Amino acid sequence: MSTTTNDATRKTTAPGKVRYALILGGLSAFAPLSVDMYLPALPGMANDLHAGNAVLQVTLTMFIVGLALGQLVAGPLSDALGRRKPLIVGLVLYAVSSVLCALSPSAGALVGARVLEALGAAAGIVIARAIVRDLFSGVAMTRFFSMLMLVSGLGPVLAPVVGGQLLRITPWRGVFVVLAVIGVALLIAVSFALPEPLPPDQRRPARLGRTLRTYGELLADRSFLGYALSAALVFAALFTYISASSFVLQEVYGLSPQEFSFVFGANGLGIVFAGQLNARLVGRFAERRLLAASLIMAMLGGLGVLLAAVFALPLPALLVPLLFLVSSMGMVTPNASSLAMAEQPHRAGSASALLGVLQFLIGGLATPLVGIGGESTAVPMGVVMAGFATTALILFATMTRPTLRAEPA
């Protein structure tokens, strides 16, 4: 086998893997950072911008739509141009649009700036996942995805805590200034510490017809689609919690912004622990079995939230199943991503894009579905979370099949 950048990175040292994990984990954390950090500020933003809670929740939905559309473009471009160029452009766009969010004079302007911010963030998310596929395969890929959960999982842990504390010393606009600084820091890291992992001879021309044909082939792959939809539906259950919990926990259960941020962060910590547990278990147990167990965990968590909401149980009875559902992402994401991308080495960018698009488009349904039931009860949140999680398990069981996974040499 000829020596390429790809071959070299497969043999990278432990410090090199840590560097990759920090940079790629930071890029993967764009979504939780960009959403969770400003959740504690939503009620205050509604007052400052003279907009209702429903209008402010649209900023969440449009951010998710922007993430989906951005990945559709960034994924194929990274297959054609290499990973670094589209990634750097995306990081510049993210930093600039975060500043525009901070300067927004109205809710409408904020929505527009959030869409641009999402387009920039999309490049980081989709290309980070494609780079993992460039560097690793088999169990090694699943383990590295689990390692990323240690870094990217800190996003939901730290973001709401940092956001809640920032609100003590700055208006909500300061949160977006911090996001701009994070974007600049990642831009510097990528520019100087992330070599190009995709050799020129492995790139695919970015033609519209070829791109559409590639997406069509992926959508026709029943097993790929089953894994992608399972992960997307669990993410949608998680996003239901993200979009509704600020109002449910603060206005229904009476938590302060700081108390909410710590509860939210504790749930995010569960993602980190589950991801590291998955890294230890993979290799001993098949990724498919681990994915099945985590999907069952998500379903039981969703049903627990629904029961707690319907019977108006005390706050701890709601928080425990929430922890189960949120933590399940630490196992669902690495296993589903690895299984879905295992057979896509030459179109990793497009496969990563489709994974992300399905995840964020289905996740974007969460906010309007929860909004239908109103904001005075936790029942709508419980219904939607339980429905998404249960459907994820059903699709996994009916659409995917066991496959032989070749181990890396």
N, C-alpha and C positions, 0 to 999 in steps of 0.2 A: 504493500500500500504506500502510495506517495505521501510525503510529509507536507501537510498543509497547516494553515492556521487552525483549522478545525481539529486536526490530530493533536496539535500541541496543547490546545486548551483542554482536551480530554485528559491529559496527563499533568494538569496544573497542580502545583503544590497546595498544601493546606492553606497557607496564607493567601495564595491566589484565589482559592475557592471562597475564602472569607471576603476578599475584596469584591469578587463577583456577587456574592450574596448581599453585601451591603448596598452595592449600586443597583443591582436588579431588584432587590427587595424594596429599596426606596422608590424605584420607578413603579413597581407593582402596587405600592401603597398610595399612589396618587388618588385613587377613588376614595378610600376611607379618610385620607387626610383632607381632601377637598370637600367632603360631605360632613364628616363627623366633627370637624373642628368648629364649624359654625352652627351646629345644631343647638347648643345652649343659647345662642343669640337670636334664634328665630322669633320668639315672642317680642323681644326688644326691637328687632328689625321691622316687624309688622307695625309697631307704633311709630318708629322713626320715619318710615317710608309711607305712612298712612295707607297701609294695605292690609287686607285680611289674612288670616292664617292660611286659607286655601291658596291665595295668590302667592304667598311666600313658599308654599310647598311646590308650586309650579317650578320654582328655581331648582328644586331637586329633580323633578321629572325631566326638565329640559337639559339639565346637566347629564343625566343618564342617556338621553337621546343623542346628545353631542358625543358622548363617549362611544356609542354604538356606531354612528356615522363615521367618526374619525378613525375607528379601527378598520372599517371596510376599506378605507383609502390607505392608511399607513401600513397595514399588513402586506398587501401585494407590492406596494412601493419598496418595502424593505426586502422582499424577495428579489426585486429587480436591481435595486441600487446599493444593496448592502444595508446593514442595520444602523450604522452610525449617522449617515446624512439625514434620513427622515427623523431620527431620534433627536438630533440637535435642533432641527427646525421646530419640532414639537415642543421642546423645552423652552425655546425662546418665546413661542406663542403663549405657552402657559404662564410664564413669568409676566409678560406684558399684560395679558388679559386679567391676571389676578390684580394688578394695579388698577385696571379699569373697573373691576368689581368694587375696589375700595373707594373709588371716586364716583360711583353711580349715584345720580341724584333722585332716581325713582325706581320703583319695582320693575318697570318695563326695561329700563336701561340695565338693571342688574341681571335680568333674565338673558338679555343679549350678550352681556359680558361673560356670563356663566357658560353659554354655549361655546364661545370662543375658548374659554378656559378648558372646557371639556375636550374640544378638538385637540388641543395641545397635550392634555393628559392622556388622551387615547393612544398617542404614539408611544408614550412611555410604557403603558400597560401591555399593549399588543406586542411590541418589539422585545420587551423583557422576556415574555413567555416564549417567543420564537428563538431568542438567544439561548435559552435553556435547552431547547430541542437541538440547536446547532452544536452544543457542547456535550450533551449527554444522551444516553439511550437506556432503555430497560429500567432495572431497579435503581440504577444510579440517577436516572432522570427523576424518578419518583422521590428519591431521597433528597435531591437538590430542591425540588419543588417544596418539600417539607421544610428544608432549611430556610427557604424564602419566607415561609410562614412565620419564622422567628422574627424576621425583620419587618415584613409587610404587616404581620399581625400586631406589631406594636403601634401601627397607625390607629386602629380603633381603640387601643388602650390609652395612648398618650394624647391623641387629637382632642377628644372631648374634655379631658382634664386640662390640657393647655388652653383650649378655647374658653372653658369656664373661668380659669384663672386670669386669662387676658381681659375678660370682661370686667374684672375688678379694677383694671388700670387703664383701659382704653375702650372706646366705643366699638361696635361690631366691625367697623371698617378696619380696625387694626388687625383683625383675624386674617383678612385678605392680604394685608401687607406681609404678614408672616408667611403666608402661602407663596407669595412672590419670592421671598428670600429663599425658601426651600427649593423653588424651581431653579433659581440661580445657582444654588449650591450643587444641585444634581447636574446642571449644565456643565459646571466646572469639572465635576467628577467624571462625567462621561467623556468630556473633551480630552482629559489628560490621563485617565486611568482605565479606560475601557477600549481595548483594541478591537478591530473589526473581526467578528467571528465567522463571517460568511465569505469564503473565497470567491473570486470572480467567476471561476468555472462552474460554480454551483448556483449561480443566479439565473433567474427566469425573466424574460422580457415582460415589461409591464404593458401588455396590450389589453384593451377593454374586452375583446372577444375571448382571449385566453383567460382573463381574470374571471369573467362570468362563467365560462366553462368549468373552471376549477371550483368555483363556489357550487355550481350545479352538481359536480361529481361528489363533493363533500356532503351536500345535503341528501344525495341519493345513497350514501353509505349509511346503512341502518344502524350499525354499531357505533360509528362516530357520532351520529345524531343522537343516539340514545344516551351516550355518556355526556354529550354537550348539553342536552335538555335536562338531564338529571341535575347537573351542576347548576344550570341556569335557574331551575325552579327552587333549589335550596337557597341560591343567592336572592331570588325574589322574596322568599320567606324572610331572609335576613334583612332585605331592603324594606320590607313592610315594617319591621321593627325600627329600622333607622328612620324612616319617614314619619312614623306615628308616635314613637316613644317620647319625643320631646314634649308633645302635648299631653299624651296619656299620663306619663310619670309626673310631669310638673303641674298640670291643670286638674287631672282626675285624682291623682294620689298625693298632690301637694308638695312634691319635692322642690327644693330650690335649684337654681341653675348649677351650683357647685355640687350639690348632692346628686343631681342627675348625671353630671359629668363623671363622677366617681363610680356610680352604678354602671354607666355605659362603658367606662374603662375596664371595670372588673369583668364584664361580659367579653370584651375584646381580649382580655388576658386568657380567657378560656380558649380562644382560637390559637394562641401561641402554644399553650400546653398541649392541646390536641395535635397540633402540627408536629411537635417534637415527639410525642408518643407515636405518631404515625411513622416518623423516621426510624424509630427503634423497632417497630413491628414489621415494616416492609422488608421483605427478604425472608422473614420467618413465616409470614402469611401472604398469600397472593393479594395483589392490589385490589382485585375484584372483590374478594371477601371483605377486605377492609372498607371498601366503598359501600358494600351492602350494609355492613354494620353501622357506618356513619349515617347512611340514609335512614335506617330504622331509628337511630338516635334523634335525627332531625324530626321525623314524623312524630315520635313520642313527645318531643319537646313542644311541637306545634299543638298537639292535642291537649297537652297540659296547660298551655297558655289559654286555649279556648275554654277549658273547664274552669280555670281560675277566673276568667272574665265573666262567663255566663252566671256563675254562682256568687260573684262579687266577693271572692275570697280575699284575705288580707294580702298585703303587698308581698311578703316572702313567698306565698304560694304562687304568685305570678313570676317572681324573679328566678326561682329555681328552674322551671321548665324553659324560661328564656335563656338561661345559661346553657342548658343542654342544646338548644337549637343553635344558638350562636356559635358555641364551641364546635359543633359538628362540621362547620366550614373548614376547620383546621385539618380535617381528614378528607372531606369531600373534594376540596379543590385540588390538592396534589394528586390524589389517586385518579379522579375523573380526568384531569388535564393530561396526566401521563398516559392513561389508557386511550384517550381520544387521539393524541398526537403521535402515538407509537408508530403508526404506519404512514406518517406524513413527513418524512425527512426532507423531501425536495419541494414541499410547499408549506413549510412550517409557518411562514408569515401569514398566508391565507387561512390556514387551519386555525392559527391563534386568533386571527381577526374574527372568524366565524364563531369560535368559542365565546369571545368577548361580546360580539354583537348579540347573540342569543341571550347571554347572561344579562346584559344591560337593557335590552329591549323588553324582555320579560320582567326584569326588575322594575322597569319604568311603569308597568301596569299596577304596581303595588300602591302607589300614592292615590290615584283616582279610585281604585277599588276600596281602599280604606276610607277615603273621603265620603263615599256614598252613605256610609253608616253614621256620619257625624263625628263630633269630637268630644262628646260628653261621656263616653264609655269606652272600655277596652275591648268590647265584644267584636267590633269590626276588625281590629288588629288580630284578634285570636282566630276569627273565621278565615281570614285571608292567609295567615301564616300556616294554619293547619291544612288548608286546601292545597297550597303550593307544595308543602313538604310531603304530603301523602301522594300527590300526583307524581312527584319526583321518584319515589320508590316504585310506583306502578310502572312508569316508563322504563326505569332501569331493568326491572324484572322481565318486561315484555319485549324490549327492543335490543338489548345487548346480549352478547354470548361470550363464553370463555374463549380466550385465544392464547396461543403459546407465545411467551415473551422471550426473545433472545437476550441473553445477558451480554453486556459489553465485555470485550476481551481485556 
